[in-house]
């Protein structure tokens, strides 16, 4: 029982620290940060789904923030974002 409680506590702390490391979407290049590259994603869903995928990729790449620089498509959406750190 004690092991289960410790495992749940560890998972909760890990989830909290991961969410604090998430990249933030910005509308223009942030002052004091440099561009570190670009990412792209695609989605069969709506723009919100595409934005979520770009956010996840930016976070995975270690970016502090990202700016969506293009999105297009009709039934299948494509998007590109610039990463900053």
Buried (B, 14 or more C-beta within 10 A) or exposed (E): EEEEEEEEEEEEEEEEEEEEEEBEBBEEEBEEBEEBEBBEBEBEEEEEBBBEBBBBBBBEBEBBBBBBEEBEEEEEBEBBBBBBB
